[in-house]
Amino acid sequence: MRVHFRLPLLLSLAWALSACGEAPAPASPAPARAVAAVDVPEADRLDTDALRQRAAEALAVNRLFAPAGNNAVEDYLALRERLPEDLAVATALLDLAPYVVIGAEQAQMAGQFDEAQRLIDLLLRMDAEAPAVPRLREGLLSARQAAEVQIENDRQATEAAAAASAAREAAARATAARAAAAPPRPIEAVAAAPAPTPEPPPVAAPLAAPPPTAPAPITARPAPAARPLVAQTAPRFPEQALRRRLEGSVQLQLQVAADGTVLAAEVVASSHAMFEREAVLAARRWRFAPAPATSTERVAVAFRQPEA
């Protein structure tokens, strides 16, 4: 937002200044909007009347102090060097000074520190004792220091976040490596055997199968270094294995989430294939103690017949 002080008066003054010269303006000047900043002739290459004309045009389009090398302030400064006693030129520079101050403040707030410094230097050329210069210099220095502190804080925060992420990844890899290297933990499940269906007796001598004896309960024994098993569901003892008086074990590799739930169960080895399905179904309902990250656990589920 630009603050206007005496811009209408400045415009009137500029047109009056442009009319004061006796030499004619260039016959066919290029339109202002079609001339790039690098193509604008330097002030010392223009005669006084042409310089007055360019200053007036810069005021008319509100090009008061920018861009560098093509603005009203610099043109009036060049005129003052040629005409140091010209009251109209001195008045124009006096009226333009507040706009330069505001421009320096706006550049500083926008973080355009080089532009702010250019405008402070321009203000010093206009008035070597301008009262706003010390304040502008102090503000620019504080803004530069604050920007440097913010950049350093952002850099440290980025490095800290990267270090924390690397530490978490390293911990997860270490946990996975320990789990892969550790031998499977023996976990003997309570196999609740259902009442078996009697086998059909031979036609010649029909016999009824002896009633099964309920298996004895066996507790889980996790290895000390692994995640504790806090909730265990007993697997079902397969009827066929119960009738055949078979025993065995299944080694499982479990993927356990951070909250302790089992995400997946995979058979690593087993003594009898008939035990695998029941071991996997039971393990998926187990729950381990919480941990910082997902881990891999190896367990062995034993199926034991009750003693006769």
JOWOBEL-V105748 format. One record per pair of residues at least 24 apart in sequence whose ideal C-beta (glycine too) atoms are under 7 Angstrom apart, sorted by the first residue. I is the first residue (numbers start at 1). J is the second residue. Records with the same first field share a line. If there is no record, write none. Layout:
I: J ; J
//
This chain:
3: 102
5: 95 ; 98
6: 95
9: 95
10: 59 ; 92 ; 95 ; 96
11: 59 ; 60
13: 88 ; 91 ; 92
14: 55 ; 56 ; 59 ; 92
15: 56
16: 88
17: 52 ; 55 ; 56 ; 88
18: 52 ; 53 ; 56
20: 52
21: 48 ; 49 ; 52
23: 47 ; 49
25: 49 ; 50 ; 53
26: 50
32: 57 ; 61
37: 67 ; 69 ; 70
40: 69 ; 70
43: 74 ; 75 ; 78
48: 82
51: 75 ; 78 ; 79
52: 79
55: 79
64: 96 ; 99
65: 99 ; 100 ; 103 ; 119 ; 122
68: 118
72: 96
73: 100 ; 122 ; 126
77: 125 ; 126
93: 126
97: 123 ; 126 ; 127 ; 130
100: 126
101: 132 ; 136
104: 136
108: 139 ; 140 ; 143
111: 147
113: 140 ; 143 ; 144
116: 140
171: 292 ; 293
172: 293
175: 293 ; 295
176: 296
179: 295 ; 296 ; 297 ; 298
180: 296
182: 223 ; 225 ; 226 ; 298
184: 251 ; 298 ; 299 ; 300
185: 222 ; 223 ; 226 ; 298 ; 299 ; 300
186: 221 ; 300 ; 302
187: 220 ; 221 ; 222 ; 229 ; 299 ; 300 ; 301
188: 218 ; 220 ; 221 ; 302 ; 304
189: 218 ; 234 ; 235 ; 282 ; 301
190: 217 ; 218 ; 234
191: 215 ; 234 ; 235 ; 237 ; 303
192: 234 ; 236 ; 237
193: 237 ; 242
194: 239
196: 239 ; 242 ; 243
197: 239
212: 242
213: 306 ; 308
214: 306
215: 304 ; 305 ; 306
216: 306 ; 307
218: 304
226: 297
227: 256 ; 288 ; 289 ; 291 ; 295 ; 297
228: 288 ; 289
229: 286 ; 288
230: 260 ; 287 ; 288 ; 289
231: 286 ; 287
232: 286
233: 282 ; 285 ; 286
234: 282
235: 278 ; 279 ; 281 ; 282 ; 301
236: 278
237: 303
238: 274 ; 275 ; 278
240: 274
241: 272 ; 274 ; 275 ; 303
245: 305
246: 272
247: 303 ; 304 ; 305
248: 272 ; 275 ; 303
249: 300 ; 301 ; 302 ; 303
250: 275 ; 276 ; 279 ; 301
251: 298 ; 300
252: 279 ; 280 ; 283 ; 299 ; 301
253: 296 ; 298
254: 283 ; 297 ; 299
255: 294 ; 296
256: 288 ; 294 ; 295 ; 297
257: 294
258: 290 ; 291 ; 292 ; 293 ; 294
259: 290
260: 287 ; 288 ; 289 ; 290
261: 287
262: 286
268: 298
275: 303
//
